Amino acid sequence: MRTADFEHNLLKALDGLTENDIQKIREEVGVDKDYEIDIEGHTHIVNRPKDVAVIDDADKGEIPKYG
């Protein structure tokens, strides 16, 4: 499989996840960390309580859709 096809299929699959799917994944993996992107575009892992690492209504409109 070509890299571009793999990337496209992965983004398409991730785009199809529901909020319940994401919550189940977070619970099974035991997510207690999140990430943030600084002004230079570098990603940093940060510790956040599980109840904070939830998408609220304000963030939903900012999530890009791929596919």
HTML snippet that shows the backbone in 3Dmol.js (N, CA, C, O; Angstrom):
<script src="https://3Dmol.org/build/3Dmol-min.js"></script>
<div id="view" style="width:600px;height:400px;position:relative"></div>
<script>
const pdb = `
ATOM      1  N   MET A   1       0.842  -1.174   0.000  1.00  0.00           N
ATOM      2  CA  MET A   1       0.000   0.000   0.000  1.00  0.00           C
ATOM      3  C   MET A   1       0.889   1.239   0.000  1.00  0.00           C
ATOM      4  O   MET A   1       1.874   1.317   0.734  1.00  0.00           O
ATOM      5  N   ARG A   2       0.528   2.178  -0.818  1.00  0.00           N
ATOM      6  CA  ARG A   2       1.299   3.417  -0.872  1.00  0.00           C
ATOM      7  C   ARG A   2       1.071   4.228   0.403  1.00  0.00           C
ATOM      8  O   ARG A   2       0.014   4.143   1.028  1.00  0.00           O
ATOM      9  N   THR A   3       2.063   5.000   0.771  1.00  0.00           N
ATOM     10  CA  THR A   3       1.972   5.820   1.974  1.00  0.00           C
ATOM     11  C   THR A   3       0.789   6.774   1.899  1.00  0.00           C
ATOM     12  O   THR A   3       0.060   6.943   2.877  1.00  0.00           O
ATOM     13  N   ALA A   4       0.598   7.393   0.749  1.00  0.00           N
ATOM     14  CA  ALA A   4      -0.509   8.344   0.597  1.00  0.00           C
ATOM     15  C   ALA A   4      -1.859   7.652   0.782  1.00  0.00           C
ATOM     16  O   ALA A   4      -2.770   8.222   1.383  1.00  0.00           O
ATOM     17  N   ASP A   5      -1.993   6.425   0.268  1.00  0.00           N
ATOM     18  CA  ASP A   5      -3.245   5.679   0.433  1.00  0.00           C
ATOM     19  C   ASP A   5      -3.466   5.310   1.894  1.00  0.00           C
ATOM     20  O   ASP A   5      -4.577   5.418   2.412  1.00  0.00           O
ATOM     21  N   PHE A   6      -2.390   4.872   2.552  1.00  0.00           N
ATOM     22  CA  PHE A   6      -2.480   4.518   3.967  1.00  0.00           C
ATOM     23  C   PHE A   6      -2.918   5.729   4.785  1.00  0.00           C
ATOM     24  O   PHE A   6      -3.816   5.633   5.621  1.00  0.00           O
ATOM     25  N   GLU A   7      -2.273   6.870   4.537  1.00  0.00           N
ATOM     26  CA  GLU A   7      -2.605   8.089   5.277  1.00  0.00           C
ATOM     27  C   GLU A   7      -4.062   8.487   5.035  1.00  0.00           C
ATOM     28  O   GLU A   7      -4.777   8.841   5.973  1.00  0.00           O
ATOM     29  N   HIS A   8      -4.491   8.427   3.791  1.00  0.00           N
ATOM     30  CA  HIS A   8      -5.875   8.778   3.459  1.00  0.00           C
ATOM     31  C   HIS A   8      -6.852   7.846   4.180  1.00  0.00           C
ATOM     32  O   HIS A   8      -7.832   8.307   4.766  1.00  0.00           O
ATOM     33  N   ASN A   9      -6.591   6.540   4.138  1.00  0.00           N
ATOM     34  CA  ASN A   9      -7.478   5.570   4.781  1.00  0.00           C
ATOM     35  C   ASN A   9      -7.492   5.737   6.294  1.00  0.00           C
ATOM     36  O   ASN A   9      -8.539   5.600   6.925  1.00  0.00           O
ATOM     37  N   LEU A  10      -6.337   6.030   6.876  1.00  0.00           N
ATOM     38  CA  LEU A  10      -6.258   6.234   8.322  1.00  0.00           C
ATOM     39  C   LEU A  10      -7.068   7.463   8.728  1.00  0.00           C
ATOM     40  O   LEU A  10      -7.851   7.403   9.676  1.00  0.00           O
ATOM     41  N   LEU A  11      -6.885   8.567   8.023  1.00  0.00           N
ATOM     42  CA  LEU A  11      -7.632   9.785   8.342  1.00  0.00           C
ATOM     43  C   LEU A  11      -9.131   9.584   8.145  1.00  0.00           C
ATOM     44  O   LEU A  11      -9.939  10.101   8.917  1.00  0.00           O
ATOM     45  N   LYS A  12      -9.494   8.840   7.119  1.00  0.00           N
ATOM     46  CA  LYS A  12     -10.906   8.561   6.867  1.00  0.00           C
ATOM     47  C   LYS A  12     -11.501   7.743   8.017  1.00  0.00           C
ATOM     48  O   LYS A  12     -12.617   8.012   8.462  1.00  0.00           O
ATOM     49  N   ALA A  13     -10.752   6.745   8.495  1.00  0.00           N
ATOM     50  CA  ALA A  13     -11.222   5.918   9.607  1.00  0.00           C
ATOM     51  C   ALA A  13     -11.331   6.737  10.891  1.00  0.00           C
ATOM     52  O   ALA A  13     -12.314   6.624  11.622  1.00  0.00           O
ATOM     53  N   LEU A  14     -10.328   7.555  11.159  1.00  0.00           N
ATOM     54  CA  LEU A  14     -10.364   8.394  12.361  1.00  0.00           C
ATOM     55  C   LEU A  14     -11.508   9.395  12.292  1.00  0.00           C
ATOM     56  O   LEU A  14     -12.142   9.695  13.303  1.00  0.00           O
ATOM     57  N   ASP A  15     -11.764   9.901  11.116  1.00  0.00           N
ATOM     58  CA  ASP A  15     -12.834  10.872  10.917  1.00  0.00           C
ATOM     59  C   ASP A  15     -14.202  10.255  11.189  1.00  0.00           C
ATOM     60  O   ASP A  15     -15.145  10.964  11.541  1.00  0.00           O
ATOM     61  N   GLY A  16     -14.313   8.948  11.030  1.00  0.00           N
ATOM     62  CA  GLY A  16     -15.580   8.266  11.231  1.00  0.00           C
ATOM     63  C   GLY A  16     -15.865   7.880  12.675  1.00  0.00           C
ATOM     64  O   GLY A  16     -16.936   7.348  12.968  1.00  0.00           O
ATOM     65  N   LEU A  17     -14.927   8.137  13.582  1.00  0.00           N
ATOM     66  CA  LEU A  17     -15.144   7.793  14.984  1.00  0.00           C
ATOM     67  C   LEU A  17     -16.220   8.680  15.595  1.00  0.00           C
ATOM     68  O   LEU A  17     -16.280   9.880  15.325  1.00  0.00           O
ATOM     69  N   THR A  18     -17.060   8.081  16.413  1.00  0.00           N
ATOM     70  CA  THR A  18     -18.066   8.854  17.133  1.00  0.00           C
ATOM     71  C   THR A  18     -17.487   9.285  18.475  1.00  0.00           C
ATOM     72  O   THR A  18     -16.420   8.821  18.877  1.00  0.00           O
ATOM     73  N   GLU A  19     -18.194  10.172  19.163  1.00  0.00           N
ATOM     74  CA  GLU A  19     -17.745  10.591  20.491  1.00  0.00           C
ATOM     75  C   GLU A  19     -17.696   9.396  21.439  1.00  0.00           C
ATOM     76  O   GLU A  19     -16.812   9.320  22.293  1.00  0.00           O
ATOM     77  N   ASN A  20     -18.638   8.460  21.298  1.00  0.00           N
ATOM     78  CA  ASN A  20     -18.638   7.258  22.138  1.00  0.00           C
ATOM     79  C   ASN A  20     -17.418   6.393  21.850  1.00  0.00           C
ATOM     80  O   ASN A  20     -16.823   5.839  22.774  1.00  0.00           O
ATOM     81  N   ASP A  21     -17.036   6.269  20.571  1.00  0.00           N
ATOM     82  CA  ASP A  21     -15.835   5.513  20.212  1.00  0.00           C
ATOM     83  C   ASP A  21     -14.609   6.119  20.887  1.00  0.00           C
ATOM     84  O   ASP A  21     -13.780   5.404  21.449  1.00  0.00           O
ATOM     85  N   ILE A  22     -14.506   7.436  20.825  1.00  0.00           N
ATOM     86  CA  ILE A  22     -13.354   8.127  21.409  1.00  0.00           C
ATOM     87  C   ILE A  22     -13.331   7.935  22.916  1.00  0.00           C
ATOM     88  O   ILE A  22     -12.269   7.701  23.493  1.00  0.00           O
ATOM     89  N   GLN A  23     -14.490   8.030  23.563  1.00  0.00           N
ATOM     90  CA  GLN A  23     -14.562   7.843  25.013  1.00  0.00           C
ATOM     91  C   GLN A  23     -14.138   6.423  25.388  1.00  0.00           C
ATOM     92  O   GLN A  23     -13.404   6.238  26.359  1.00  0.00           O
ATOM     93  N   LYS A  24     -14.590   5.417  24.632  1.00  0.00           N
ATOM     94  CA  LYS A  24     -14.204   4.026  24.907  1.00  0.00           C
ATOM     95  C   LYS A  24     -12.697   3.838  24.757  1.00  0.00           C
ATOM     96  O   LYS A  24     -12.068   3.170  25.577  1.00  0.00           O
ATOM     97  N   ILE A  25     -12.124   4.423  23.719  1.00  0.00           N
ATOM     98  CA  ILE A  25     -10.678   4.318  23.502  1.00  0.00           C
ATOM     99  C   ILE A  25      -9.935   4.949  24.666  1.00  0.00           C
ATOM    100  O   ILE A  25      -8.985   4.363  25.184  1.00  0.00           O
ATOM    101  N   ARG A  26     -10.358   6.145  25.086  1.00  0.00           N
ATOM    102  CA  ARG A  26      -9.706   6.828  26.205  1.00  0.00           C
ATOM    103  C   ARG A  26      -9.785   5.986  27.476  1.00  0.00           C
ATOM    104  O   ARG A  26      -8.812   5.910  28.227  1.00  0.00           O
ATOM    105  N   GLU A  27     -10.936   5.351  27.725  1.00  0.00           N
ATOM    106  CA  GLU A  27     -11.098   4.529  28.923  1.00  0.00           C
ATOM    107  C   GLU A  27     -10.226   3.278  28.861  1.00  0.00           C
ATOM    108  O   GLU A  27      -9.582   2.926  29.849  1.00  0.00           O
ATOM    109  N   GLU A  28     -10.198   2.606  27.720  1.00  0.00           N
ATOM    110  CA  GLU A  28      -9.425   1.370  27.593  1.00  0.00           C
ATOM    111  C   GLU A  28      -7.929   1.620  27.639  1.00  0.00           C
ATOM    112  O   GLU A  28      -7.181   0.824  28.206  1.00  0.00           O
ATOM    113  N   VAL A  29      -7.495   2.711  27.050  1.00  0.00           N
ATOM    114  CA  VAL A  29      -6.066   3.020  27.020  1.00  0.00           C
ATOM    115  C   VAL A  29      -5.629   3.644  28.335  1.00  0.00           C
ATOM    116  O   VAL A  29      -4.446   3.607  28.675  1.00  0.00           O
ATOM    117  N   GLY A  30      -6.563   4.212  29.073  1.00  0.00           N
ATOM    118  CA  GLY A  30      -6.218   4.874  30.323  1.00  0.00           C
ATOM    119  C   GLY A  30      -5.580   6.228  30.078  1.00  0.00           C
ATOM    120  O   GLY A  30      -4.558   6.566  30.675  1.00  0.00           O
ATOM    121  N   VAL A  31      -6.187   6.987  29.208  1.00  0.00           N
ATOM    122  CA  VAL A  31      -5.616   8.279  28.831  1.00  0.00           C
ATOM    123  C   VAL A  31      -5.653   9.226  30.021  1.00  0.00           C
ATOM    124  O   VAL A  31      -6.723   9.569  30.524  1.00  0.00           O
ATOM    125  N   ASP A  32      -4.487   9.639  30.459  1.00  0.00           N
ATOM    126  CA  ASP A  32      -4.408  10.682  31.473  1.00  0.00           C
ATOM    127  C   ASP A  32      -3.470  11.782  31.002  1.00  0.00           C
ATOM    128  O   ASP A  32      -3.078  12.664  31.767  1.00  0.00           O
ATOM    129  N   LYS A  33      -3.124  11.707  29.738  1.00  0.00           N
ATOM    130  CA  LYS A  33      -2.258  12.721  29.144  1.00  0.00           C
ATOM    131  C   LYS A  33      -2.929  13.235  27.884  1.00  0.00           C
ATOM    132  O   LYS A  33      -3.754  12.555  27.273  1.00  0.00           O
ATOM    133  N   ASP A  34      -2.568  14.416  27.518  1.00  0.00           N
ATOM    134  CA  ASP A  34      -3.092  15.021  26.309  1.00  0.00           C
ATOM    135  C   ASP A  34      -1.915  15.703  25.641  1.00  0.00           C
ATOM    136  O   ASP A  34      -0.790  15.613  26.133  1.00  0.00           O
ATOM    137  N   TYR A  35      -2.145  16.362  24.566  1.00  0.00           N
ATOM    138  CA  TYR A  35      -1.055  17.050  23.906  1.00  0.00           C
ATOM    139  C   TYR A  35      -1.478  18.466  23.563  1.00  0.00           C
ATOM    140  O   TYR A  35      -2.665  18.784  23.487  1.00  0.00           O
ATOM    141  N   GLU A  36      -0.486  19.295  23.361  1.00  0.00           N
ATOM    142  CA  GLU A  36      -0.745  20.641  22.878  1.00  0.00           C
ATOM    143  C   GLU A  36       0.313  20.982  21.854  1.00  0.00           C
ATOM    144  O   GLU A  36       1.406  20.415  21.862  1.00  0.00           O
ATOM    145  N   ILE A  37      -0.008  21.891  20.990  1.00  0.00           N
ATOM    146  CA  ILE A  37       0.913  22.309  19.937  1.00  0.00           C
ATOM    147  C   ILE A  37       1.306  23.746  20.222  1.00  0.00           C
ATOM    148  O   ILE A  37       0.449  24.617  20.370  1.00  0.00           O
ATOM    149  N   ASP A  38       2.615  23.990  20.299  1.00  0.00           N
ATOM    150  CA  ASP A  38       3.067  25.352  20.588  1.00  0.00           C
ATOM    151  C   ASP A  38       3.054  26.206  19.327  1.00  0.00           C
ATOM    152  O   ASP A  38       2.747  25.722  18.238  1.00  0.00           O
ATOM    153  N   ILE A  39       3.386  27.462  19.484  1.00  0.00           N
ATOM    154  CA  ILE A  39       3.316  28.421  18.380  1.00  0.00           C
ATOM    155  C   ILE A  39       4.246  28.054  17.225  1.00  0.00           C
ATOM    156  O   ILE A  39       4.017  28.468  16.089  1.00  0.00           O
ATOM    157  N   GLU A  40       5.296  27.279  17.510  1.00  0.00           N
ATOM    158  CA  GLU A  40       6.240  26.867  16.472  1.00  0.00           C
ATOM    159  C   GLU A  40       5.821  25.567  15.794  1.00  0.00           C
ATOM    160  O   GLU A  40       6.500  25.099  14.880  1.00  0.00           O
ATOM    161  N   GLY A  41       4.710  24.981  16.234  1.00  0.00           N
ATOM    162  CA  GLY A  41       4.207  23.758  15.620  1.00  0.00           C
ATOM    163  C   GLY A  41       4.723  22.479  16.249  1.00  0.00           C
ATOM    164  O   GLY A  41       4.483  21.393  15.721  1.00  0.00           O
ATOM    165  N   HIS A  42       5.434  22.585  17.380  1.00  0.00           N
ATOM    166  CA  HIS A  42       5.935  21.393  18.066  1.00  0.00           C
ATOM    167  C   HIS A  42       4.861  20.843  19.000  1.00  0.00           C
ATOM    168  O   HIS A  42       4.148  21.598  19.662  1.00  0.00           O
ATOM    169  N   THR A  43       4.759  19.524  19.040  1.00  0.00           N
ATOM    170  CA  THR A  43       3.777  18.863  19.889  1.00  0.00           C
ATOM    171  C   THR A  43       4.419  18.489  21.214  1.00  0.00           C
ATOM    172  O   THR A  43       5.537  17.975  21.251  1.00  0.00           O
ATOM    173  N   HIS A  44       3.706  18.749  22.296  1.00  0.00           N
ATOM    174  CA  HIS A  44       4.181  18.425  23.638  1.00  0.00           C
ATOM    175  C   HIS A  44       3.105  17.637  24.365  1.00  0.00           C
ATOM    176  O   HIS A  44       1.926  17.988  24.309  1.00  0.00           O
ATOM    177  N   ILE A  45       3.511  16.564  25.051  1.00  0.00           N
ATOM    178  CA  ILE A  45       2.572  15.799  25.868  1.00  0.00           C
ATOM    179  C   ILE A  45       2.444  16.515  27.205  1.00  0.00           C
ATOM    180  O   ILE A  45       3.444  16.900  27.811  1.00  0.00           O
ATOM    181  N   VAL A  46       1.219  16.688  27.656  1.00  0.00           N
ATOM    182  CA  VAL A  46       0.956  17.364  28.920  1.00  0.00           C
ATOM    183  C   VAL A  46       0.053  16.490  29.775  1.00  0.00           C
ATOM    184  O   VAL A  46      -0.769  15.736  29.255  1.00  0.00           O
ATOM    185  N   ASN A  47       0.209  16.594  31.079  1.00  0.00           N
ATOM    186  CA  ASN A  47      -0.656  15.869  32.009  1.00  0.00           C
ATOM    187  C   ASN A  47      -1.910  16.687  32.253  1.00  0.00           C
ATOM    188  O   ASN A  47      -1.840  17.871  32.583  1.00  0.00           O
ATOM    189  N   ARG A  48      -3.051  16.047  32.089  1.00  0.00           N
ATOM    190  CA  ARG A  48      -4.333  16.691  32.366  1.00  0.00           C
ATOM    191  C   ARG A  48      -5.225  15.662  33.037  1.00  0.00           C
ATOM    192  O   ARG A  48      -5.164  14.480  32.700  1.00  0.00           O
ATOM    193  N   PRO A  49      -6.042  16.084  33.968  1.00  0.00           N
ATOM    194  CA  PRO A  49      -7.003  15.146  34.559  1.00  0.00           C
ATOM    195  C   PRO A  49      -7.939  14.615  33.472  1.00  0.00           C
ATOM    196  O   PRO A  49      -8.224  15.315  32.499  1.00  0.00           O
ATOM    197  N   LYS A  50      -8.414  13.387  33.636  1.00  0.00           N
ATOM    198  CA  LYS A  50      -9.274  12.772  32.622  1.00  0.00           C
ATOM    199  C   LYS A  50     -10.521  13.599  32.346  1.00  0.00           C
ATOM    200  O   LYS A  50     -10.986  13.655  31.208  1.00  0.00           O
ATOM    201  N   ASP A  51     -11.064  14.239  33.370  1.00  0.00           N
ATOM    202  CA  ASP A  51     -12.295  14.995  33.151  1.00  0.00           C
ATOM    203  C   ASP A  51     -12.058  16.268  32.350  1.00  0.00           C
ATOM    204  O   ASP A  51     -13.009  16.854  31.832  1.00  0.00           O
ATOM    205  N   VAL A  52     -10.815  16.704  32.239  1.00  0.00           N
ATOM    206  CA  VAL A  52     -10.491  17.885  31.444  1.00  0.00           C
ATOM    207  C   VAL A  52     -10.260  17.496  29.987  1.00  0.00           C
ATOM    208  O   VAL A  52     -10.502  18.297  29.085  1.00  0.00           O
ATOM    209  N   ALA A  53      -9.793  16.272  29.754  1.00  0.00           N
ATOM    210  CA  ALA A  53      -9.447  15.822  28.404  1.00  0.00           C
ATOM    211  C   ALA A  53     -10.687  15.330  27.661  1.00  0.00           C
ATOM    212  O   ALA A  53     -10.713  14.212  27.147  1.00  0.00           O
ATOM    213  N   VAL A  54     -11.701  16.169  27.613  1.00  0.00           N
ATOM    214  CA  VAL A  54     -12.949  15.853  26.929  1.00  0.00           C
ATOM    215  C   VAL A  54     -13.269  17.007  25.993  1.00  0.00           C
ATOM    216  O   VAL A  54     -13.076  18.170  26.346  1.00  0.00           O
ATOM    217  N   ILE A  55     -13.747  16.693  24.823  1.00  0.00           N
ATOM    218  CA  ILE A  55     -14.114  17.731  23.867  1.00  0.00           C
ATOM    219  C   ILE A  55     -15.393  18.402  24.354  1.00  0.00           C
ATOM    220  O   ILE A  55     -16.403  17.735  24.579  1.00  0.00           O
ATOM    221  N   ASP A  56     -15.347  19.705  24.514  1.00  0.00           N
ATOM    222  CA  ASP A  56     -16.571  20.409  24.879  1.00  0.00           C
ATOM    223  C   ASP A  56     -17.210  21.012  23.631  1.00  0.00           C
ATOM    224  O   ASP A  56     -16.632  20.970  22.545  1.00  0.00           O
ATOM    225  N   ASP A  57     -18.386  21.563  23.794  1.00  0.00           N
ATOM    226  CA  ASP A  57     -19.132  22.081  22.645  1.00  0.00           C
ATOM    227  C   ASP A  57     -18.380  23.170  21.895  1.00  0.00           C
ATOM    228  O   ASP A  57     -18.527  23.295  20.679  1.00  0.00           O
ATOM    229  N   ALA A  58     -17.575  23.959  22.600  1.00  0.00           N
ATOM    230  CA  ALA A  58     -16.829  25.035  21.946  1.00  0.00           C
ATOM    231  C   ALA A  58     -15.785  24.479  20.988  1.00  0.00           C
ATOM    232  O   ALA A  58     -15.502  25.096  19.961  1.00  0.00           O
ATOM    233  N   ASP A  59     -15.203  23.315  21.309  1.00  0.00           N
ATOM    234  CA  ASP A  59     -14.150  22.734  20.479  1.00  0.00           C
ATOM    235  C   ASP A  59     -14.692  21.957  19.285  1.00  0.00           C
ATOM    236  O   ASP A  59     -13.977  21.787  18.298  1.00  0.00           O
ATOM    237  N   LYS A  60     -15.912  21.489  19.346  1.00  0.00           N
ATOM    238  CA  LYS A  60     -16.449  20.621  18.295  1.00  0.00           C
ATOM    239  C   LYS A  60     -16.413  21.276  16.921  1.00  0.00           C
ATOM    240  O   LYS A  60     -16.152  20.604  15.924  1.00  0.00           O
ATOM    241  N   GLY A  61     -16.669  22.565  16.857  1.00  0.00           N
ATOM    242  CA  GLY A  61     -16.680  23.251  15.574  1.00  0.00           C
ATOM    243  C   GLY A  61     -15.303  23.418  14.971  1.00  0.00           C
ATOM    244  O   GLY A  61     -15.183  23.708  13.781  1.00  0.00           O
ATOM    245  N   GLU A  62     -14.247  23.237  15.776  1.00  0.00           N
ATOM    246  CA  GLU A  62     -12.889  23.444  15.302  1.00  0.00           C
ATOM    247  C   GLU A  62     -12.237  22.174  14.782  1.00  0.00           C
ATOM    248  O   GLU A  62     -11.139  22.237  14.230  1.00  0.00           O
ATOM    249  N   ILE A  63     -12.880  21.022  14.942  1.00  0.00           N
ATOM    250  CA  ILE A  63     -12.284  19.759  14.537  1.00  0.00           C
ATOM    251  C   ILE A  63     -12.434  19.602  13.026  1.00  0.00           C
ATOM    252  O   ILE A  63     -13.554  19.537  12.520  1.00  0.00           O
ATOM    253  N   PRO A  64     -11.315  19.542  12.302  1.00  0.00           N
ATOM    254  CA  PRO A  64     -11.414  19.410  10.842  1.00  0.00           C
ATOM    255  C   PRO A  64     -11.860  18.010  10.444  1.00  0.00           C
ATOM    256  O   PRO A  64     -11.554  17.032  11.126  1.00  0.00           O
ATOM    257  N   LYS A  65     -12.575  17.927   9.350  1.00  0.00           N
ATOM    258  CA  LYS A  65     -12.996  16.642   8.797  1.00  0.00           C
ATOM    259  C   LYS A  65     -12.152  16.344   7.571  1.00  0.00           C
ATOM    260  O   LYS A  65     -11.969  17.205   6.710  1.00  0.00           O
ATOM    261  N   TYR A  66     -11.640  15.126   7.493  1.00  0.00           N
ATOM    262  CA  TYR A  66     -10.822  14.702   6.363  1.00  0.00           C
ATOM    263  C   TYR A  66     -11.598  13.693   5.540  1.00  0.00           C
ATOM    264  O   TYR A  66     -12.543  13.077   6.032  1.00  0.00           O
ATOM    265  N   GLY A  67     -11.202  13.522   4.288  1.00  0.00           N
ATOM    266  CA  GLY A  67     -11.806  12.467   3.497  1.00  0.00           C
ATOM    267  C   GLY A  67     -12.416  12.993   2.304  1.00  0.00           C
ATOM    268  O   GLY A  67     -12.978  12.235   1.513  1.00  0.00           O
TER     269      GLY A  67
END
`;
const viewer = $3Dmol.createViewer("view");
viewer.addModel(pdb, "pdb");
viewer.setStyle({}, {cartoon: {color: "spectrum"}});
viewer.zoomTo();
viewer.render();
</script>
